[in-house]
Amino acid sequence: MSIFSKIAAGEIPSYKCAENEKFYAFLDINPLKEGHTLVIPRREVDYIFDMDDDEIAEFQVFAKRVALAIRKAFPCKKVAQVVLGLEVPHAHIHLIPMDSEKDVDFRREKLQLTPEQFEEIAGKIRAAF
């Protein structure tokens, strides 16, 4: 079981932003910006393009709903969608509020937030969802 599956199952704590029976969204613990969220399928699948057509369509619609909530909670020009990452063998989408392309540069320094700040950010997204 991947770390993301354990997070979605509640075995590992996370800052939950949204969920349904098929998908789970939670804050990235190494965020580029406040509101940086990961969206995952509950079903363990390593590669996003190994998902069947109906599942990937539902995944994108769920991610869209989360992105709209992020944009409402953290006004920005757009919410970037990035599919990136080899370190966790579980399909995931990064949703990142952005005002410029620099906001989505994964090489830059990540934010250092307190647990209270993470809770506040997740709460804002949940309220907007």
OpenMM code with the backbone's topology and positions (N, CA, C; nanometers):
from openmm import Vec3, app, unit

residues = "MET SER ILE PHE SER LYS ILE ALA ALA GLY GLU ILE PRO SER TYR LYS CYS ALA GLU ASN GLU LYS PHE TYR ALA PHE LEU ASP ILE ASN PRO LEU LYS GLU GLY HIS THR LEU VAL ILE PRO ARG ARG GLU VAL ASP TYR ILE PHE ASP MET ASP ASP ASP GLU ILE ALA GLU PHE GLN VAL PHE ALA LYS ARG VAL ALA LEU ALA ILE ARG LYS ALA PHE PRO CYS LYS LYS VAL ALA GLN VAL VAL LEU GLY LEU GLU VAL PRO HIS ALA HIS ILE HIS LEU ILE PRO MET ASP SER GLU LYS ASP VAL ASP PHE ARG ARG GLU LYS LEU GLN LEU THR PRO GLU GLN PHE GLU GLU ILE ALA GLY LYS ILE ARG ALA ALA PHE".split()
positions = [
    Vec3(0.0848, -0.1177, 0.0000),
    Vec3(0.0000, 0.0000, 0.0000),
    Vec3(0.0895, 0.1243, 0.0000),
    Vec3(0.0624, 0.2177, -0.0912),
    Vec3(0.1438, 0.3394, -0.1001),
    Vec3(0.1109, 0.4349, 0.0145),
    Vec3(0.2011, 0.5286, 0.0365),
    Vec3(0.1783, 0.6286, 0.1408),
    Vec3(0.0507, 0.7073, 0.1125),
    Vec3(0.0205, 0.7330, -0.0150),
    Vec3(-0.1014, 0.8069, -0.0484),
    Vec3(-0.2265, 0.7241, -0.0180),
    Vec3(-0.2204, 0.5934, -0.0410),
    Vec3(-0.3338, 0.5068, -0.0056),
    Vec3(-0.3563, 0.5092, 0.1448),
    Vec3(-0.2477, 0.5081, 0.2208),
    Vec3(-0.2589, 0.5134, 0.3672),
    Vec3(-0.3161, 0.6477, 0.4126),
    Vec3(-0.2792, 0.7556, 0.3446),
    Vec3(-0.3348, 0.8876, 0.3769),
    Vec3(-0.4854, 0.8882, 0.3493),
    Vec3(-0.5249, 0.8414, 0.2317),
    Vec3(-0.6676, 0.8410, 0.1962),
    Vec3(-0.7487, 0.7522, 0.2893),
    Vec3(-0.6870, 0.6464, 0.3418),
    Vec3(-0.7554, 0.5549, 0.4332),
    Vec3(-0.7572, 0.6071, 0.5773),
    Vec3(-0.6881, 0.7178, 0.6023),
    Vec3(-0.6840, 0.7745, 0.7363),
    Vec3(-0.5816, 0.7093, 0.8275),
    Vec3(-0.4942, 0.6259, 0.7706),
    Vec3(-0.3902, 0.5603, 0.8500),
    Vec3(-0.2736, 0.6542, 0.8789),
    Vec3(-0.2567, 0.7536, 0.7935),
    Vec3(-0.1533, 0.8562, 0.8107),
    Vec3(-0.2266, 0.9901, 0.8086),
    Vec3(-0.1991, 1.0777, 0.9054),
    Vec3(-0.2699, 1.2057, 0.9087),
    Vec3(-0.2405, 1.2925, 0.7861),
    Vec3(-0.3387, 1.3732, 0.7497),
    Vec3(-0.3220, 1.4681, 0.6398),
    Vec3(-0.4116, 1.5877, 0.6666),
    Vec3(-0.3915, 1.6895, 0.5861),
    Vec3(-0.4756, 1.8084, 0.5930),
    Vec3(-0.5763, 1.7980, 0.4783),
    Vec3(-0.6894, 1.7323, 0.5080),
    Vec3(-0.7906, 1.7018, 0.4070),
    Vec3(-0.8571, 1.8286, 0.3568),
    Vec3(-0.8704, 1.8365, 0.2245),
    Vec3(-0.9377, 1.9495, 0.1611),
    Vec3(-1.0722, 1.9096, 0.1028),
    Vec3(-1.0820, 1.7864, 0.0500),
    Vec3(-1.2058, 1.7391, -0.0128),
    Vec3(-1.1945, 1.5883, -0.0319),
    Vec3(-1.3106, 1.5237, -0.0418),
    Vec3(-1.3106, 1.3799, -0.0687),
    Vec3(-1.4471, 1.3362, -0.1170),
    Vec3(-1.4469, 1.2230, -0.1838),
    Vec3(-1.5685, 1.1481, -0.2119),
    Vec3(-1.5301, 1.0011, -0.2076),
    Vec3(-1.6176, 0.9145, -0.2528),
    Vec3(-1.5892, 0.7709, -0.2411),
    Vec3(-1.4748, 0.7251, -0.3309),
    Vec3(-1.4420, 0.8017, -0.4362),
    Vec3(-1.3375, 0.7598, -0.5309),
    Vec3(-1.2079, 0.8399, -0.5234),
    Vec3(-1.2149, 0.9631, -0.4708),
    Vec3(-1.0984, 1.0516, -0.4760),
    Vec3(-1.0786, 1.1245, -0.3440),
    Vec3(-0.9560, 1.1706, -0.3221),
    Vec3(-0.9194, 1.2368, -0.1970),
    Vec3(-0.8241, 1.3511, -0.2302),
    Vec3(-0.8449, 1.4662, -0.1677),
    Vec3(-0.7582, 1.5824, -0.1889),
    Vec3(-0.7051, 1.6295, -0.0540),
    Vec3(-0.5758, 1.6569, -0.0482),
    Vec3(-0.5111, 1.6988, 0.0763),
    Vec3(-0.3953, 1.7917, 0.0444),
    Vec3(-0.3567, 1.8716, 0.1440),
    Vec3(-0.2485, 1.9667, 0.1223),
    Vec3(-0.1148, 1.8977, 0.1063),
    Vec3(-0.0358, 1.9489, 0.0131),
    Vec3(0.1028, 1.9048, -0.0021),
    Vec3(0.1795, 1.9562, 0.1202),
    Vec3(0.2554, 1.8689, 0.1863),
    Vec3(0.3277, 1.9122, 0.3067),
    Vec3(0.4557, 1.9894, 0.2742),
    Vec3(0.4911, 1.9961, 0.1458),
    Vec3(0.6030, 2.0787, 0.0997),
    Vec3(0.5507, 2.1730, -0.0079),
    Vec3(0.4640, 2.2663, 0.0301),
    Vec3(0.3931, 2.3453, -0.0708),
    Vec3(0.4778, 2.4544, -0.1360),
    Vec3(0.4449, 2.4787, -0.2629),
    Vec3(0.5046, 2.5911, -0.3337),
    Vec3(0.4327, 2.7207, -0.2969),
    Vec3(0.3027, 2.7117, -0.2727),
    Vec3(0.2201, 2.8275, -0.2330),
    Vec3(0.1126, 2.7787, -0.1377),
    Vec3(0.0568, 2.8704, -0.0610),
    Vec3(-0.0570, 2.8341, 0.0225),
    Vec3(-0.1698, 2.7865, -0.0687),
    Vec3(-0.2267, 2.6720, -0.0351),
    Vec3(-0.3330, 2.6134, -0.1162),
    Vec3(-0.2852, 2.5012, -0.2065),
    Vec3(-0.1539, 2.4765, -0.2127),
    Vec3(-0.0974, 2.3679, -0.2949),
    Vec3(-0.1546, 2.2348, -0.2458),
    Vec3(-0.2330, 2.1714, -0.3305),
    Vec3(-0.3105, 2.0532, -0.2937),
    Vec3(-0.2775, 1.9367, -0.3857),
    Vec3(-0.2804, 1.8164, -0.3304),
    Vec3(-0.2661, 1.6938, -0.4087),
    Vec3(-0.4024, 1.6269, -0.4184),
    Vec3(-0.4338, 1.5768, -0.5371),
    Vec3(-0.5581, 1.5039, -0.5596),
    Vec3(-0.5189, 1.3639, -0.6062),
    Vec3(-0.5769, 1.2623, -0.5408),
    Vec3(-0.5413, 1.1237, -0.5719),
    Vec3(-0.6673, 1.0393, -0.5890),
    Vec3(-0.6562, 0.9317, -0.6677),
    Vec3(-0.7644, 0.8333, -0.6667),
    Vec3(-0.7471, 0.7460, -0.5425),
    Vec3(-0.8577, 0.7034, -0.4851),
    Vec3(-0.8471, 0.6111, -0.3712),
    Vec3(-0.7940, 0.4757, -0.4184),
    Vec3(-0.8305, 0.4383, -0.5393),
    Vec3(-0.7782, 0.3134, -0.5968),
    Vec3(-0.6298, 0.3327, -0.6242),
    Vec3(-0.5513, 0.2385, -0.5824),
    Vec3(-0.4072, 0.2509, -0.6009),
    Vec3(-0.3711, 0.2187, -0.7460),
    Vec3(-0.3235, 0.3207, -0.8141),
    Vec3(-0.2769, 0.3089, -0.9520),
    Vec3(-0.1547, 0.3993, -0.9631),
    Vec3(-0.0468, 0.3470, -1.0187),
    Vec3(0.0799, 0.4191, -1.0228),
    Vec3(0.0798, 0.5311, -1.1256),
    Vec3(0.0299, 0.5051, -1.2437),
    Vec3(0.0453, 0.5969, -1.3563),
    Vec3(-0.0919, 0.6482, -1.3986),
    Vec3(-0.1063, 0.7770, -1.4028),
    Vec3(-0.2364, 0.8369, -1.4315),
    Vec3(-0.2959, 0.7850, -1.5621),
    Vec3(-0.2127, 0.7584, -1.6606),
    Vec3(-0.2643, 0.7132, -1.7898),
    Vec3(-0.2910, 0.5635, -1.7944),
    Vec3(-0.2739, 0.4950, -1.6808),
    Vec3(-0.3198, 0.3569, -1.6685),
    Vec3(-0.4647, 0.3509, -1.6198),
    Vec3(-0.5208, 0.4656, -1.5837),
    Vec3(-0.6606, 0.4713, -1.5418),
    Vec3(-0.7484, 0.4536, -1.6661),
    Vec3(-0.8644, 0.3874, -1.6477),
    Vec3(-0.9524, 0.3738, -1.7638),
    Vec3(-1.0174, 0.5085, -1.7934),
    Vec3(-1.0759, 0.5206, -1.9105),
    Vec3(-1.1266, 0.6496, -1.9574),
    Vec3(-1.2298, 0.7110, -1.8633),
    Vec3(-1.3241, 0.6309, -1.8154),
    Vec3(-1.4268, 0.6844, -1.7263),
    Vec3(-1.3658, 0.7316, -1.5946),
    Vec3(-1.2711, 0.6545, -1.5420),
    Vec3(-1.2088, 0.6905, -1.4145),
    Vec3(-1.1272, 0.8185, -1.4271),
    Vec3(-1.0505, 0.8309, -1.5334),
    Vec3(-0.9690, 0.9522, -1.5492),
    Vec3(-1.0580, 1.0737, -1.5723),
    Vec3(-1.1709, 1.0543, -1.6403),
    Vec3(-1.2656, 1.1648, -1.6590),
    Vec3(-1.3221, 1.2085, -1.5240),
    Vec3(-1.3620, 1.1150, -1.4402),
    Vec3(-1.4132, 1.1474, -1.3065),
    Vec3(-1.3055, 1.2140, -1.2210),
    Vec3(-1.1821, 1.1660, -1.2355),
    Vec3(-1.0681, 1.2219, -1.1618),
    Vec3(-1.0511, 1.3695, -1.1976),
    Vec3(-1.0564, 1.3994, -1.3266),
    Vec3(-1.0404, 1.5378, -1.3716),
    Vec3(-1.1558, 1.6261, -1.3245),
    Vec3(-1.2775, 1.5744, -1.3273),
    Vec3(-1.3922, 1.6531, -1.2812),
    Vec3(-1.3799, 1.6815, -1.1313),
    Vec3(-1.3367, 1.5814, -1.0536),
    Vec3(-1.3159, 1.6032, -0.9100),
    Vec3(-1.2050, 1.7069, -0.8893),
    Vec3(-1.0944, 1.6929, -0.9622),
    Vec3(-0.9832, 1.7891, -0.9506),
    Vec3(-1.0296, 1.9296, -0.9875),
    Vec3(-1.1174, 1.9411, -1.0868),
    Vec3(-1.1707, 2.0714, -1.1257),
    Vec3(-1.2479, 2.1336, -1.0094),
    Vec3(-1.3306, 2.0553, -0.9429),
    Vec3(-1.4069, 2.1067, -0.8285),
    Vec3(-1.3130, 2.1549, -0.7175),
    Vec3(-1.2057, 2.0792, -0.6942),
    Vec3(-1.1075, 2.1201, -0.5929),
    Vec3(-1.0380, 2.2482, -0.6376),
    Vec3(-1.0007, 2.2559, -0.7655),
    Vec3(-0.9334, 2.3761, -0.8173),
    Vec3(-1.0227, 2.4994, -0.8031),
    Vec3(-1.1515, 2.4850, -0.8292),
    Vec3(-1.2439, 2.5978, -0.8131),
    Vec3(-1.2505, 2.6420, -0.6670),
    Vec3(-1.2473, 2.5457, -0.5759),
    Vec3(-1.2472, 2.5785, -0.4322),
    Vec3(-1.1174, 2.6483, -0.3925),
    Vec3(-1.0055, 2.6018, -0.4461),
    Vec3(-0.8761, 2.6655, -0.4167),
    Vec3(-0.8773, 2.8101, -0.4650),
    Vec3(-0.9261, 2.8301, -0.5850),
    Vec3(-0.9274, 2.9659, -0.6419),
    Vec3(-1.0188, 3.0586, -0.5618),
    Vec3(-1.1285, 3.0050, -0.5111),
    Vec3(-1.2182, 3.0850, -0.4280),
    Vec3(-1.1524, 3.1183, -0.2938),
    Vec3(-1.0829, 3.0197, -0.2364),
    Vec3(-1.0186, 3.0386, -0.1056),
    Vec3(-0.8912, 3.1225, -0.1151),
    Vec3(-0.8212, 3.1115, -0.2260),
    Vec3(-0.6941, 3.1817, -0.2465),
    Vec3(-0.6976, 3.2485, -0.3843),
    Vec3(-0.7592, 3.3661, -0.3945),
    Vec3(-0.7725, 3.4316, -0.5249),
    Vec3(-0.6388, 3.4380, -0.5994),
    Vec3(-0.6429, 3.3975, -0.7254),
    Vec3(-0.5235, 3.3913, -0.8091),
    Vec3(-0.5683, 3.3982, -0.9544),
    Vec3(-0.4721, 3.4131, -1.0457),
    Vec3(-0.5070, 3.4182, -1.1877),
    Vec3(-0.5608, 3.2843, -1.2359),
    Vec3(-0.4927, 3.1763, -1.1986),
    Vec3(-0.5324, 3.0410, -1.2380),
    Vec3(-0.4861, 2.9439, -1.1302),
    Vec3(-0.5391, 2.8234, -1.1372),
    Vec3(-0.4872, 2.7140, -1.0557),
    Vec3(-0.4186, 2.6186, -1.1532),
    Vec3(-0.2890, 2.6023, -1.1358),
    Vec3(-0.2128, 2.5135, -1.2229),
    Vec3(-0.2427, 2.3685, -1.1876),
    Vec3(-0.2461, 2.2860, -1.2897),
    Vec3(-0.2566, 2.1413, -1.2717),
    Vec3(-0.1267, 2.0801, -1.3231),
    Vec3(-0.0578, 2.0098, -1.2344),
    Vec3(0.0697, 1.9495, -1.2717),
    Vec3(0.0652, 1.8012, -1.2352),
    Vec3(0.0976, 1.7173, -1.3329),
    Vec3(0.1120, 1.5742, -1.3082),
    Vec3(0.2610, 1.5478, -1.3139),
    Vec3(0.3170, 1.5231, -1.1956),
    Vec3(0.4615, 1.5146, -1.1820),
    Vec3(0.4921, 1.4269, -1.0626),
    Vec3(0.6000, 1.3585, -1.0668),
    Vec3(0.6433, 1.2868, -0.9481),
    Vec3(0.6628, 1.1383, -0.9719),
    Vec3(0.7809, 1.0937, -0.9404),
    Vec3(0.8141, 0.9519, -0.9501),
    Vec3(0.8371, 0.8906, -0.8127),
    Vec3(0.8443, 0.9767, -0.7099),
    Vec3(0.8808, 0.9286, -0.5771),
    Vec3(0.7704, 0.8503, -0.5076),
    Vec3(0.6445, 0.8743, -0.5419),
    Vec3(0.5331, 0.8009, -0.4822),
    Vec3(0.4618, 0.7263, -0.5949),
    Vec3(0.4573, 0.5936, -0.5879),
    Vec3(0.3955, 0.5154, -0.6954),
    Vec3(0.2425, 0.5153, -0.6860),
    Vec3(0.1851, 0.6340, -0.6938),
    Vec3(0.0398, 0.6500, -0.6856),
    Vec3(0.0056, 0.7743, -0.7674),
    Vec3(-0.0833, 0.7603, -0.8629),
    Vec3(-0.1218, 0.8725, -0.9481),
    Vec3(-0.1656, 0.9905, -0.8622),
    Vec3(-0.1218, 1.1093, -0.8990),
    Vec3(-0.1636, 1.2285, -0.8264),
    Vec3(-0.1494, 1.3528, -0.9138),
    Vec3(-0.2351, 1.4488, -0.8830),
    Vec3(-0.2354, 1.5779, -0.9510),
    Vec3(-0.2014, 1.6844, -0.8471),
    Vec3(-0.1068, 1.7705, -0.8811),
    Vec3(-0.0778, 1.8886, -0.7988),
    Vec3(-0.1681, 2.0009, -0.8489),
    Vec3(-0.2382, 2.0671, -0.7588),
    Vec3(-0.3147, 2.1868, -0.7908),
    Vec3(-0.2511, 2.3019, -0.7137),
    Vec3(-0.2042, 2.4037, -0.7872),
    Vec3(-0.1256, 2.5109, -0.7257),
    Vec3(-0.1799, 2.6467, -0.7696),
    Vec3(-0.2239, 2.7290, -0.6723),
    Vec3(-0.2661, 2.8644, -0.7095),
    Vec3(-0.1483, 2.9387, -0.7725),
    Vec3(-0.1752, 3.0079, -0.8836),
    Vec3(-0.0634, 3.0764, -0.9481),
    Vec3(-0.1044, 3.2122, -1.0034),
    Vec3(-0.0105, 3.3040, -0.9916),
    Vec3(-0.0228, 3.4349, -1.0532),
    Vec3(0.0835, 3.4539, -1.1605),
    Vec3(0.1854, 3.3678, -1.1593),
    Vec3(0.2864, 3.3653, -1.2648),
    Vec3(0.3423, 3.2237, -1.2723),
    Vec3(0.4112, 3.1936, -1.3798),
    Vec3(0.4679, 3.0601, -1.3960),
    Vec3(0.5739, 3.0289, -1.2910),
    Vec3(0.6320, 3.1312, -1.2311),
    Vec3(0.7306, 3.1094, -1.1249),
    Vec3(0.6683, 3.0361, -1.0060),
    Vec3(0.5378, 3.0536, -0.9875),
    Vec3(0.4688, 2.9889, -0.8754),
    Vec3(0.4659, 2.8367, -0.8876),
    Vec3(0.4976, 2.7847, -1.0066),
    Vec3(0.4912, 2.6409, -1.0308),
    Vec3(0.6304, 2.5829, -1.0584),
    Vec3(0.7324, 2.6514, -1.0115),
    Vec3(0.8705, 2.6045, -1.0271),
    Vec3(0.9045, 2.5156, -0.9075),
    Vec3(0.9086, 2.3852, -0.9299),
    Vec3(0.9324, 2.2901, -0.8215),
    Vec3(1.0761, 2.2941, -0.7691),
    Vec3(1.1649, 2.3678, -0.8349),
    Vec3(1.3029, 2.3795, -0.7868),
    Vec3(1.3185, 2.4873, -0.6806),
    Vec3(1.2189, 2.5733, -0.6691),
    Vec3(1.2329, 2.6818, -0.5715),
    Vec3(1.2044, 2.6327, -0.4306),
    Vec3(1.2412, 2.7139, -0.3351),
    Vec3(1.2250, 2.6784, -0.1943),
    Vec3(1.0775, 2.6627, -0.1591),
    Vec3(1.0477, 2.5600, -0.0827),
    Vec3(0.9102, 2.5327, -0.0411),
    Vec3(0.8757, 2.6165, 0.0816),
    Vec3(0.7476, 2.6413, 0.1016),
    Vec3(0.7018, 2.7146, 0.2185),
    Vec3(0.7193, 2.6309, 0.3443),
    Vec3(0.7476, 2.6953, 0.4533),
    Vec3(0.7553, 2.6303, 0.5841),
    Vec3(0.6339, 2.6795, 0.6630),
    Vec3(0.5362, 2.5931, 0.6803),
    Vec3(0.4129, 2.6308, 0.7477),
    Vec3(0.3964, 2.5541, 0.8780),
    Vec3(0.3281, 2.6146, 0.9718),
    Vec3(0.2996, 2.5480, 1.0992),
    Vec3(0.1765, 2.4588, 1.0826),
    Vec3(0.1573, 2.3626, 1.1722),
    Vec3(0.0348, 2.2820, 1.1665),
    Vec3(-0.0914, 2.3685, 1.1701),
    Vec3(-0.0881, 2.4761, 1.2459),
    Vec3(-0.2040, 2.5658, 1.2525),
    Vec3(-0.2301, 2.6328, 1.1174),
    Vec3(-0.1234, 2.6719, 1.0490),
    Vec3(-0.1395, 2.7327, 0.9172),
    Vec3(-0.1957, 2.6319, 0.8171),
    Vec3(-0.1440, 2.5080, 0.8206),
    Vec3(-0.1971, 2.4031, 0.7331),
    Vec3(-0.3458, 2.3815, 0.7602),
    Vec3(-0.3838, 2.3740, 0.8871),
    Vec3(-0.5255, 2.3535, 0.9228),
    Vec3(-0.6116, 2.4675, 0.8700),
    Vec3(-0.5641, 2.5899, 0.8836),
    Vec3(-0.6396, 2.7058, 0.8361),
    Vec3(-0.6572, 2.7011, 0.6840),
    Vec3(-0.5503, 2.6677, 0.6125),
    Vec3(-0.5549, 2.6600, 0.4665),
    Vec3(-0.6525, 2.5509, 0.4228),
    Vec3(-0.6399, 2.4316, 0.4803),
    Vec3(-0.7298, 2.3207, 0.4449),
    Vec3(-0.8745, 2.3575, 0.4757),
    Vec3(-0.8964, 2.4243, 0.5882),
    Vec3(-1.0315, 2.4658, 0.6254),
    Vec3(-1.0931, 2.5619, 0.5243),
    Vec3(-1.0129, 2.6524, 0.4717),
    Vec3(-1.0618, 2.7470, 0.3713),
    Vec3(-1.1026, 2.6730, 0.2436),
    Vec3(-1.0226, 2.5741, 0.2037),
    Vec3(-1.0548, 2.4990, 0.0817),
    Vec3(-1.1795, 2.4139, 0.1054),
    Vec3(-1.1865, 2.3464, 0.2201),
    Vec3(-1.3054, 2.2655, 0.2519),
    Vec3(-1.4308, 2.3508, 0.2507),
    Vec3(-1.4236, 2.4700, 0.3079),
    Vec3(-1.5404, 2.5586, 0.3133),
    Vec3(-1.5834, 2.6017, 0.1727),
    Vec3(-1.4872, 2.6198, 0.0827),
    Vec3(-1.5176, 2.6619, -0.0538),
    Vec3(-1.5616, 2.5454, -0.1410),
    Vec3(-1.5303, 2.4239, -0.0999),
    Vec3(-1.5653, 2.3040, -0.1772),
    Vec3(-1.7132, 2.2777, -0.1601),
] * unit.nanometer
topology = app.Topology()
chain = topology.addChain("A")
for resn in residues:
    res = topology.addResidue(resn, chain)
    for name in ("N", "CA", "C"):
        topology.addAtom(name, app.Element.getBySymbol(name[0]), res)
